[in-house]
Amino acid sequence: MALKGLWGSYFSRHKGRACKGLPTRFRAKLELEAGAPVAPEEASSQTMFERVATLRGDYR
């Protein structure tokens, strides 16, 4: 599973420290992208990183 739309929110560190100043947006458009199940023997950290990056695409 991959979460989309969190980067740049009030709670991210996109522009420095998180939760600093006033938020620029109050409702973020978040998406949850789910892929096919992965067998435990295939689930290495590198494999999972690549699959999540593929699910997320260019959207941050």
All heavy atoms as TSV, in Angstrom:
chain	resi	resn	atom	element	x	y	z
A	1	MET	N	N	0.841	-1.176	0.000
A	1	MET	CA	C	0.000	0.000	0.000
A	1	MET	C	C	0.885	1.237	0.000
A	1	MET	O	O	1.949	1.243	0.601
A	1	MET	CB	C	-0.903	-0.015	1.216
A	1	MET	CG	C	-1.832	-1.208	1.257
A	1	MET	SD	S	-2.831	-1.212	2.713
A	1	MET	CE	C	-4.277	-0.469	2.052
A	2	ALA	N	N	0.420	2.272	-0.671
A	2	ALA	CA	C	1.156	3.529	-0.735
A	2	ALA	C	C	0.204	4.686	-0.450
A	2	ALA	O	O	-0.906	4.715	-0.967
A	2	ALA	CB	C	1.778	3.709	-2.114
A	3	LEU	N	N	0.632	5.609	0.394
A	3	LEU	CA	C	-0.128	6.825	0.663
A	3	LEU	C	C	0.364	7.934	-0.247
A	3	LEU	O	O	1.566	8.141	-0.382
A	3	LEU	CB	C	0.056	7.259	2.125
A	3	LEU	CG	C	-0.676	6.427	3.147
A	3	LEU	CD1	C	-0.234	6.827	4.544
A	3	LEU	CD2	C	-2.170	6.598	3.008
A	4	LYS	N	N	-0.562	8.643	-0.853
A	4	LYS	CA	C	-0.220	9.756	-1.740
A	4	LYS	C	C	-0.799	11.044	-1.162
A	4	LYS	O	O	-1.868	11.041	-0.582
A	4	LYS	CB	C	-0.824	9.544	-3.125
A	4	LYS	CG	C	-0.350	8.317	-3.853
A	4	LYS	CD	C	-1.084	8.229	-5.185
A	4	LYS	CE	C	-0.667	7.060	-5.999
A	4	LYS	NZ	N	-1.380	7.023	-7.291
A	5	GLY	N	N	-0.082	12.143	-1.332
A	5	GLY	CA	C	-0.592	13.446	-0.940
A	5	GLY	C	C	-0.140	13.935	0.417
A	5	GLY	O	O	-0.602	14.968	0.889
A	6	LEU	N	N	0.756	13.222	1.090
A	6	LEU	CA	C	1.214	13.646	2.410
A	6	LEU	C	C	2.361	14.640	2.341
A	6	LEU	O	O	2.526	15.463	3.221
A	6	LEU	CB	C	1.649	12.435	3.241
A	6	LEU	CG	C	0.537	11.471	3.626
A	6	LEU	CD1	C	1.132	10.262	4.334
A	6	LEU	CD2	C	-0.471	12.146	4.507
A	7	TRP	N	N	3.160	14.584	1.295
A	7	TRP	CA	C	4.328	15.446	1.186
A	7	TRP	C	C	3.889	16.890	0.990
A	7	TRP	O	O	3.099	17.191	0.125
A	7	TRP	CB	C	5.206	15.010	0.030
A	7	TRP	CG	C	6.557	15.635	0.036
A	7	TRP	CD1	C	7.055	16.497	-0.898
A	7	TRP	CD2	C	7.595	15.474	0.990
A	7	TRP	NE1	N	8.328	16.868	-0.587
A	7	TRP	CE2	C	8.685	16.260	0.577
A	7	TRP	CE3	C	7.708	14.755	2.161
A	7	TRP	CZ2	C	9.872	16.330	1.310
A	7	TRP	CZ3	C	8.885	14.827	2.872
A	7	TRP	CH2	C	9.951	15.604	2.442
A	8	GLY	N	N	4.385	17.767	1.825
A	8	GLY	CA	C	4.010	19.169	1.745
A	8	GLY	C	C	2.856	19.526	2.657
A	8	GLY	O	O	2.435	20.670	2.708
A	9	SER	N	N	2.335	18.564	3.401
A	9	SER	CA	C	1.263	18.871	4.345
A	9	SER	C	C	1.848	19.559	5.580
A	9	SER	O	O	3.055	19.679	5.749
A	9	SER	CB	C	0.540	17.586	4.768
A	9	SER	OG	O	1.326	16.829	5.658
A	10	TYR	N	N	1.003	20.002	6.455
A	10	TYR	CA	C	1.412	20.684	7.683
A	10	TYR	C	C	2.317	19.802	8.543
A	10	TYR	O	O	3.177	20.281	9.251
A	10	TYR	CB	C	0.156	21.092	8.455
A	10	TYR	CG	C	0.416	21.825	9.743
A	10	TYR	CD1	C	1.006	23.075	9.731
A	10	TYR	CD2	C	0.060	21.272	10.958
A	10	TYR	CE1	C	1.239	23.766	10.904
A	10	TYR	CE2	C	0.285	21.951	12.129
A	10	TYR	CZ	C	0.867	23.199	12.106
A	10	TYR	OH	O	1.096	23.867	13.272
A	11	PHE	N	N	2.127	18.494	8.479
A	11	PHE	CA	C	2.874	17.574	9.333
A	11	PHE	C	C	4.141	17.016	8.687
A	11	PHE	O	O	4.886	16.286	9.318
A	11	PHE	CB	C	1.965	16.419	9.755
A	11	PHE	CG	C	0.770	16.893	10.522
A	11	PHE	CD1	C	-0.475	16.954	9.923
A	11	PHE	CD2	C	0.896	17.313	11.826
A	11	PHE	CE1	C	-1.574	17.407	10.616
A	11	PHE	CE2	C	-0.198	17.768	12.538
A	11	PHE	CZ	C	-1.437	17.814	11.936
A	12	SER	N	N	4.403	17.346	7.430
A	12	SER	CA	C	5.619	16.851	6.778
A	12	SER	C	C	6.772	17.821	7.008
A	12	SER	O	O	6.589	18.936	7.478
A	12	SER	CB	C	5.392	16.662	5.275
A	12	SER	OG	O	5.402	17.900	4.607
A	13	ARG	N	N	7.961	17.402	6.658
A	13	ARG	CA	C	9.146	18.249	6.787
A	13	ARG	C	C	9.584	18.791	5.430
A	13	ARG	O	O	10.764	19.010	5.197
A	13	ARG	CB	C	10.284	17.451	7.415
A	13	ARG	CG	C	9.974	17.053	8.838
A	13	ARG	CD	C	11.179	16.428	9.454
A	13	ARG	NE	N	10.734	15.334	10.297
A	13	ARG	CZ	C	11.504	14.420	10.788
A	13	ARG	NH1	N	12.781	14.409	10.505
A	13	ARG	NH2	N	11.031	13.486	11.553
A	14	HIS	N	N	8.638	18.994	4.560
A	14	HIS	CA	C	8.918	19.453	3.196
A	14	HIS	C	C	9.664	20.791	3.182
A	14	HIS	O	O	10.601	20.979	2.431
A	14	HIS	CB	C	7.612	19.558	2.419
A	14	HIS	CG	C	7.745	20.129	1.049
A	14	HIS	ND1	N	8.465	19.498	0.057
A	14	HIS	CD2	C	7.265	21.252	0.489
A	14	HIS	CE1	C	8.415	20.214	-1.045
A	14	HIS	NE2	N	7.696	21.294	-0.812
A	15	LYS	N	N	9.279	21.713	4.034
A	15	LYS	CA	C	9.897	23.038	4.068
A	15	LYS	C	C	10.656	23.286	5.365
A	15	LYS	O	O	10.759	24.401	5.831
A	15	LYS	CB	C	8.825	24.106	3.896
A	15	LYS	CG	C	8.144	24.049	2.554
A	15	LYS	CD	C	7.099	25.118	2.419
A	15	LYS	CE	C	6.409	25.006	1.079
A	15	LYS	NZ	N	5.320	25.966	0.954
A	16	GLY	N	N	11.177	22.243	5.975
A	16	GLY	CA	C	11.906	22.391	7.237
A	16	GLY	C	C	11.225	21.601	8.335
A	16	GLY	O	O	10.781	20.488	8.110
A	17	ARG	N	N	11.118	22.198	9.492
A	17	ARG	CA	C	10.535	21.529	10.652
A	17	ARG	C	C	9.024	21.321	10.486
A	17	ARG	O	O	8.334	22.185	9.969
A	17	ARG	CB	C	10.800	22.379	11.894
A	17	ARG	CG	C	10.838	21.563	13.161
A	17	ARG	CD	C	11.226	22.412	14.326
A	17	ARG	NE	N	9.990	23.007	14.829
A	17	ARG	CZ	C	9.911	24.155	15.464
A	17	ARG	NH1	N	10.993	24.862	15.662
A	17	ARG	NH2	N	8.773	24.614	15.894
A	18	ALA	N	N	8.528	20.190	10.930
A	18	ALA	CA	C	7.101	19.890	10.843
A	18	ALA	C	C	6.321	20.735	11.844
A	18	ALA	O	O	6.842	21.137	12.885
A	18	ALA	CB	C	6.858	18.408	11.111
A	19	CYS	N	N	5.073	21.017	11.530
A	19	CYS	CA	C	4.145	21.751	12.403
A	19	CYS	C	C	4.649	23.145	12.761
A	19	CYS	O	O	4.419	23.633	13.862
A	19	CYS	CB	C	3.854	20.954	13.671
A	19	CYS	SG	S	3.216	19.308	13.380
A	20	LYS	N	N	5.309	23.799	11.859
A	20	LYS	CA	C	5.842	25.132	12.104
A	20	LYS	C	C	4.984	26.166	11.377
A	20	LYS	O	O	4.711	26.020	10.194
A	20	LYS	CB	C	7.289	25.221	11.611
A	20	LYS	CG	C	7.948	26.547	11.893
A	20	LYS	CD	C	9.367	26.543	11.383
A	20	LYS	CE	C	9.997	27.906	11.598
A	20	LYS	NZ	N	11.321	27.976	11.016
A	21	GLY	N	N	4.571	27.197	12.056
A	21	GLY	CA	C	3.767	28.249	11.445
A	21	GLY	C	C	2.338	27.812	11.205
A	21	GLY	O	O	1.873	26.794	11.703
A	22	LEU	N	N	1.632	28.606	10.422
A	22	LEU	CA	C	0.248	28.291	10.090
A	22	LEU	C	C	0.192	27.365	8.879
A	22	LEU	O	O	0.978	27.516	7.950
A	22	LEU	CB	C	-0.520	29.580	9.780
A	22	LEU	CG	C	-0.688	30.546	10.946
A	22	LEU	CD1	C	-1.326	31.839	10.464
A	22	LEU	CD2	C	-1.519	29.924	12.042
A	23	PRO	N	N	-0.737	26.435	8.878
A	23	PRO	CA	C	-0.868	25.552	7.723
A	23	PRO	C	C	-1.346	26.330	6.505
A	23	PRO	O	O	-2.136	27.257	6.610
A	23	PRO	CB	C	-1.891	24.509	8.158
A	23	PRO	CG	C	-2.580	25.068	9.339
A	23	PRO	CD	C	-1.683	26.099	9.946
A	24	THR	N	N	-0.863	25.957	5.325
A	24	THR	CA	C	-1.269	26.620	4.091
A	24	THR	C	C	-2.502	25.954	3.480
A	24	THR	O	O	-3.163	26.545	2.649
A	24	THR	CB	C	-0.132	26.603	3.057
A	24	THR	OG1	O	0.265	25.254	2.841
A	24	THR	CG2	C	1.045	27.420	3.546
A	25	ARG	N	N	-2.784	24.750	3.895
A	25	ARG	CA	C	-3.997	24.074	3.435
A	25	ARG	C	C	-4.567	23.280	4.597
A	25	ARG	O	O	-3.838	22.729	5.416
A	25	ARG	CB	C	-3.710	23.174	2.238
A	25	ARG	CG	C	-2.738	22.074	2.539
A	25	ARG	CD	C	-2.466	21.222	1.323
A	25	ARG	NE	N	-1.553	20.145	1.720
A	25	ARG	CZ	C	-1.076	19.273	0.903
A	25	ARG	NH1	N	-1.396	19.300	-0.355
A	25	ARG	NH2	N	-0.252	18.335	1.328
A	26	PHE	N	N	-5.877	23.228	4.692
A	26	PHE	CA	C	-6.510	22.546	5.812
A	26	PHE	C	C	-6.989	21.151	5.434
A	26	PHE	O	O	-7.058	20.275	6.267
A	26	PHE	CB	C	-7.666	23.381	6.352
A	26	PHE	CG	C	-7.182	24.629	7.025
A	26	PHE	CD1	C	-7.199	25.842	6.359
A	26	PHE	CD2	C	-6.676	24.593	8.299
A	26	PHE	CE1	C	-6.741	26.989	6.971
A	26	PHE	CE2	C	-6.209	25.734	8.926
A	26	PHE	CZ	C	-6.242	26.940	8.258
A	27	ARG	N	N	-7.304	20.956	4.200
A	27	ARG	CA	C	-7.727	19.634	3.743
A	27	ARG	C	C	-6.849	19.215	2.575
A	27	ARG	O	O	-6.872	19.835	1.525
A	27	ARG	CB	C	-9.183	19.650	3.313
A	27	ARG	CG	C	-10.118	19.865	4.463
A	27	ARG	CD	C	-11.538	19.738	3.990
A	27	ARG	NE	N	-12.416	20.067	5.082
A	27	ARG	CZ	C	-13.257	19.219	5.625
A	27	ARG	NH1	N	-13.348	18.007	5.146
A	27	ARG	NH2	N	-14.019	19.576	6.622
A	28	ALA	N	N	-6.097	18.190	2.800
A	28	ALA	CA	C	-5.231	17.678	1.744
A	28	ALA	C	C	-5.962	16.556	1.011
A	28	ALA	O	O	-6.755	15.818	1.597
A	28	ALA	CB	C	-3.935	17.138	2.332
A	29	LYS	N	N	-5.682	16.428	-0.264
A	29	LYS	CA	C	-6.243	15.335	-1.047
A	29	LYS	C	C	-5.325	14.131	-0.864
A	29	LYS	O	O	-4.222	14.092	-1.403
A	29	LYS	CB	C	-6.325	15.729	-2.517
A	29	LYS	CG	C	-6.920	14.653	-3.377
A	29	LYS	CD	C	-6.933	15.055	-4.837
A	29	LYS	CE	C	-7.393	13.894	-5.680
A	29	LYS	NZ	N	-7.232	14.161	-7.097
A	30	LEU	N	N	-5.749	13.187	-0.076
A	30	LEU	CA	C	-4.968	11.985	0.185
A	30	LEU	C	C	-5.533	10.828	-0.614
A	30	LEU	O	O	-6.737	10.737	-0.824
A	30	LEU	CB	C	-5.007	11.626	1.667
A	30	LEU	CG	C	-4.445	12.659	2.625
A	30	LEU	CD1	C	-4.581	12.162	4.053
A	30	LEU	CD2	C	-3.010	12.969	2.308
A	31	GLU	N	N	-4.649	9.968	-1.036
A	31	GLU	CA	C	-5.044	8.759	-1.753
A	31	GLU	C	C	-4.321	7.570	-1.165
A	31	GLU	O	O	-3.182	7.686	-0.715
A	31	GLU	CB	C	-4.691	8.868	-3.237
A	31	GLU	CG	C	-5.450	9.932	-3.979
A	31	GLU	CD	C	-5.068	9.993	-5.447
A	31	GLU	OE1	O	-4.644	8.954	-6.004
A	31	GLU	OE2	O	-5.181	11.073	-6.028
A	32	LEU	N	N	-4.978	6.440	-1.171
A	32	LEU	CA	C	-4.382	5.182	-0.743
A	32	LEU	C	C	-4.419	4.246	-1.938
A	32	LEU	O	O	-5.477	3.953	-2.487
A	32	LEU	CB	C	-5.167	4.577	0.425
A	32	LEU	CG	C	-4.690	3.234	0.935
A	32	LEU	CD1	C	-3.283	3.353	1.509
A	32	LEU	CD2	C	-5.644	2.698	1.974
A	33	GLU	N	N	-3.247	3.803	-2.355
A	33	GLU	CA	C	-3.113	2.927	-3.519
A	33	GLU	C	C	-2.700	1.541	-3.019
A	33	GLU	O	O	-1.733	1.410	-2.273
A	33	GLU	CB	C	-2.049	3.497	-4.452
A	33	GLU	CG	C	-1.992	2.884	-5.804
A	33	GLU	CD	C	-3.078	3.397	-6.730
A	33	GLU	OE1	O	-3.466	4.567	-6.618
A	33	GLU	OE2	O	-3.518	2.603	-7.570
A	34	ALA	N	N	-3.436	0.525	-3.404
A	34	ALA	CA	C	-3.129	-0.847	-2.979
A	34	ALA	C	C	-2.700	-1.674	-4.177
A	34	ALA	O	O	-3.295	-1.587	-5.252
A	34	ALA	CB	C	-4.336	-1.481	-2.306
A	35	GLY	N	N	-1.664	-2.463	-3.987
A	35	GLY	CA	C	-1.171	-3.343	-5.035
A	35	GLY	C	C	-1.485	-4.795	-4.717
A	35	GLY	O	O	-2.170	-5.113	-3.750
A	36	ALA	N	N	-0.965	-5.661	-5.524
A	36	ALA	CA	C	-1.170	-7.095	-5.334
A	36	ALA	C	C	-0.399	-7.577	-4.097
A	36	ALA	O	O	0.633	-7.010	-3.749
A	36	ALA	CB	C	-0.688	-7.844	-6.568
A	37	PRO	N	N	-0.891	-8.608	-3.428
A	37	PRO	CA	C	-0.179	-9.156	-2.270
A	37	PRO	C	C	1.207	-9.671	-2.658
A	37	PRO	O	O	1.436	-10.103	-3.785
A	37	PRO	CB	C	-1.062	-10.320	-1.811
A	37	PRO	CG	C	-2.384	-10.084	-2.431
A	37	PRO	CD	C	-2.142	-9.301	-3.684
A	38	VAL	N	N	2.119	-9.618	-1.698
A	38	VAL	CA	C	3.497	-10.072	-1.910
A	38	VAL	C	C	3.738	-11.275	-1.007
A	38	VAL	O	O	3.434	-11.236	0.186
A	38	VAL	CB	C	4.501	-8.948	-1.562
A	38	VAL	CG1	C	5.921	-9.427	-1.732
A	38	VAL	CG2	C	4.241	-7.720	-2.404
A	39	ALA	N	N	4.285	-12.327	-1.575
A	39	ALA	CA	C	4.607	-13.524	-0.785
A	39	ALA	C	C	5.716	-13.189	0.208
A	39	ALA	O	O	6.622	-12.406	-0.104
A	39	ALA	CB	C	5.053	-14.649	-1.710
A	40	PRO	N	N	5.673	-13.750	1.411
A	40	PRO	CA	C	6.685	-13.442	2.431
A	40	PRO	C	C	8.120	-13.688	1.977
A	40	PRO	O	O	9.026	-12.918	2.324
A	40	PRO	CB	C	6.325	-14.365	3.594
A	40	PRO	CG	C	4.892	-14.692	3.400
A	40	PRO	CD	C	4.651	-14.656	1.916
A	41	GLU	N	N	8.341	-14.707	1.177
A	41	GLU	CA	C	9.709	-15.001	0.735
A	41	GLU	C	C	10.225	-13.968	-0.276
A	41	GLU	O	O	11.426	-13.871	-0.504
A	41	GLU	CB	C	9.838	-16.422	0.178
A	41	GLU	CG	C	8.866	-16.801	-0.895
A	41	GLU	CD	C	7.536	-17.333	-0.367
A	41	GLU	OE1	O	7.338	-17.467	0.837
A	41	GLU	OE2	O	6.680	-17.604	-1.224
A	42	GLU	N	N	9.333	-13.190	-0.875
A	42	GLU	CA	C	9.729	-12.144	-1.824
A	42	GLU	C	C	9.830	-10.770	-1.174
A	42	GLU	O	O	10.258	-9.815	-1.806
A	42	GLU	CB	C	8.704	-12.064	-2.956
A	42	GLU	CG	C	8.599	-13.293	-3.809
A	42	GLU	CD	C	7.497	-13.161	-4.844
A	42	GLU	OE1	O	7.078	-12.030	-5.134
A	42	GLU	OE2	O	7.051	-14.194	-5.358
A	43	ALA	N	N	9.425	-10.637	0.073
A	43	ALA	CA	C	9.288	-9.332	0.727
A	43	ALA	C	C	10.588	-8.861	1.383
A	43	ALA	O	O	10.727	-8.877	2.590
A	43	ALA	CB	C	8.174	-9.392	1.757
A	44	SER	N	N	11.535	-8.418	0.574
A	44	SER	CA	C	12.744	-7.789	1.117
A	44	SER	C	C	12.499	-6.283	1.178
A	44	SER	O	O	11.568	-5.761	0.566
A	44	SER	CB	C	13.948	-8.090	0.221
A	44	SER	OG	O	13.815	-7.419	-1.017
A	45	SER	N	N	13.321	-5.571	1.901
A	45	SER	CA	C	13.132	-4.129	2.016
A	45	SER	C	C	13.277	-3.449	0.656
A	45	SER	O	O	12.524	-2.515	0.339
A	45	SER	CB	C	14.095	-3.532	3.038
A	45	SER	OG	O	15.429	-3.763	2.651
A	46	GLN	N	N	14.202	-3.883	-0.166
A	46	GLN	CA	C	14.392	-3.288	-1.487
A	46	GLN	C	C	13.192	-3.558	-2.387
A	46	GLN	O	O	12.718	-2.660	-3.088
A	46	GLN	CB	C	15.674	-3.827	-2.133
A	46	GLN	CG	C	15.988	-3.202	-3.480
A	46	GLN	CD	C	16.248	-1.708	-3.386
A	46	GLN	OE1	O	16.776	-1.218	-2.397
A	46	GLN	NE2	N	15.873	-0.980	-4.414
A	47	THR	N	N	12.677	-4.771	-2.370
A	47	THR	CA	C	11.513	-5.121	-3.183
A	47	THR	C	C	10.301	-4.293	-2.782
A	47	THR	O	O	9.595	-3.753	-3.633
A	47	THR	CB	C	11.183	-6.622	-3.054
A	47	THR	OG1	O	12.312	-7.383	-3.456
A	47	THR	CG2	C	9.984	-7.004	-3.892
A	48	MET	N	N	10.072	-4.169	-1.473
A	48	MET	CA	C	8.920	-3.410	-1.002
A	48	MET	C	C	9.069	-1.926	-1.322
A	48	MET	O	O	8.108	-1.264	-1.694
A	48	MET	CB	C	8.704	-3.629	0.495
A	48	MET	CG	C	8.417	-5.083	0.856
A	48	MET	SD	S	7.129	-5.864	-0.140
A	48	MET	CE	C	5.707	-4.929	0.338
A	49	PHE	N	N	10.269	-1.385	-1.199
A	49	PHE	CA	C	10.528	0.007	-1.542
A	49	PHE	C	C	10.180	0.267	-3.005
A	49	PHE	O	O	9.510	1.239	-3.341
A	49	PHE	CB	C	11.987	0.361	-1.268
A	49	PHE	CG	C	12.335	1.780	-1.627
A	49	PHE	CD1	C	12.093	2.808	-0.748
A	49	PHE	CD2	C	12.896	2.071	-2.866
A	49	PHE	CE1	C	12.401	4.115	-1.088
A	49	PHE	CE2	C	13.214	3.366	-3.218
A	49	PHE	CZ	C	12.962	4.396	-2.319
A	50	GLU	N	N	10.625	-0.619	-3.879
A	50	GLU	CA	C	10.359	-0.474	-5.316
A	50	GLU	C	C	8.868	-0.579	-5.635
A	50	GLU	O	O	8.348	0.178	-6.448
A	50	GLU	CB	C	11.145	-1.515	-6.102
A	50	GLU	CG	C	12.639	-1.269	-6.097
A	50	GLU	CD	C	13.445	-2.432	-6.645
A	50	GLU	OE1	O	12.847	-3.451	-7.052
A	50	GLU	OE2	O	14.685	-2.317	-6.657
A	51	ARG	N	N	8.180	-1.506	-4.977
A	51	ARG	CA	C	6.741	-1.663	-5.232
A	51	ARG	C	C	5.951	-0.449	-4.763
A	51	ARG	O	O	5.042	0.012	-5.443
A	51	ARG	CB	C	6.214	-2.928	-4.566
A	51	ARG	CG	C	6.663	-4.168	-5.292
A	51	ARG	CD	C	5.997	-5.386	-4.711
A	51	ARG	NE	N	6.477	-6.567	-5.380
A	51	ARG	CZ	C	5.667	-7.477	-5.904
A	51	ARG	NH1	N	4.378	-7.330	-5.823
A	51	ARG	NH2	N	6.172	-8.523	-6.504
A	52	VAL	N	N	6.289	0.077	-3.589
A	52	VAL	CA	C	5.606	1.270	-3.091
A	52	VAL	C	C	5.902	2.467	-3.992
A	52	VAL	O	O	5.010	3.250	-4.314
A	52	VAL	CB	C	5.987	1.556	-1.623
A	52	VAL	CG1	C	5.486	2.912	-1.174
A	52	VAL	CG2	C	5.444	0.470	-0.719
A	53	ALA	N	N	7.145	2.611	-4.435
A	53	ALA	CA	C	7.501	3.710	-5.340
A	53	ALA	C	C	6.728	3.604	-6.653
A	53	ALA	O	O	6.282	4.613	-7.201
A	53	ALA	CB	C	9.003	3.708	-5.606
A	54	THR	N	N	6.539	2.396	-7.148
A	54	THR	CA	C	5.763	2.189	-8.369
A	54	THR	C	C	4.299	2.564	-8.147
A	54	THR	O	O	3.683	3.219	-8.993
A	54	THR	CB	C	5.865	0.727	-8.838
A	54	THR	OG1	O	7.238	0.408	-9.056
A	54	THR	CG2	C	5.079	0.490	-10.109
A	55	LEU	N	N	3.740	2.161	-7.023
A	55	LEU	CA	C	2.353	2.490	-6.723
A	55	LEU	C	C	2.157	3.998	-6.577
A	55	LEU	O	O	1.149	4.548	-7.019
A	55	LEU	CB	C	1.904	1.804	-5.424
A	55	LEU	CG	C	1.659	0.317	-5.485
A	55	LEU	CD1	C	1.436	-0.219	-4.080
A	55	LEU	CD2	C	0.470	0.004	-6.368
A	56	ARG	N	N	3.104	4.657	-5.943
A	56	ARG	CA	C	2.985	6.089	-5.702
A	56	ARG	C	C	3.206	6.896	-6.973
A	56	ARG	O	O	2.599	7.934	-7.174
A	56	ARG	CB	C	3.976	6.513	-4.632
A	56	ARG	CG	C	3.603	7.829	-4.011
A	56	ARG	CD	C	4.533	8.229	-2.923
A	56	ARG	NE	N	5.776	8.644	-3.547
A	56	ARG	CZ	C	6.959	8.440	-3.050
A	56	ARG	NH1	N	7.096	7.813	-1.913
A	56	ARG	NH2	N	8.037	8.848	-3.658
A	57	GLY	N	N	4.099	6.453	-7.841
A	57	GLY	CA	C	4.374	7.171	-9.072
A	57	GLY	C	C	5.045	8.513	-8.792
A	57	GLY	O	O	5.814	8.635	-7.853
A	58	ASP	N	N	4.720	9.530	-9.576
A	58	ASP	CA	C	5.296	10.862	-9.401
A	58	ASP	C	C	4.549	11.679	-8.355
A	58	ASP	O	O	4.992	12.746	-7.969
A	58	ASP	CB	C	5.285	11.629	-10.726
A	58	ASP	CG	C	6.256	11.021	-11.728
A	58	ASP	OD1	O	7.226	10.383	-11.292
A	58	ASP	OD2	O	6.034	11.192	-12.929
A	59	TYR	N	N	3.382	11.222	-7.942
A	59	TYR	CA	C	2.557	11.962	-7.002
A	59	TYR	C	C	3.171	11.932	-5.611
A	59	TYR	O	O	3.514	10.889	-5.101
A	59	TYR	CB	C	1.169	11.331	-6.958
A	59	TYR	CG	C	0.123	12.174	-6.261
A	59	TYR	CD1	C	-0.519	13.181	-6.953
A	59	TYR	CD2	C	-0.208	11.948	-4.946
A	59	TYR	CE1	C	-1.477	13.952	-6.334
A	59	TYR	CE2	C	-1.146	12.727	-4.327
A	59	TYR	CZ	C	-1.787	13.735	-5.022
A	59	TYR	OH	O	-2.723	14.491	-4.404
A	60	ARG	N	N	3.377	13.073	-5.005
A	60	ARG	CA	C	3.923	13.141	-3.647
A	60	ARG	C	C	2.850	13.592	-2.729
A	60	ARG	O	O	2.833	13.665	-1.648
A	60	ARG	CB	C	5.104	14.094	-3.623
A	60	ARG	CG	C	6.231	13.590	-4.467
A	60	ARG	CD	C	7.508	13.708	-3.731
A	60	ARG	NE	N	8.557	13.109	-4.498
A	60	ARG	CZ	C	9.384	12.240	-4.021
A	60	ARG	NH1	N	9.296	11.833	-2.800
A	60	ARG	NH2	N	10.322	11.738	-4.757
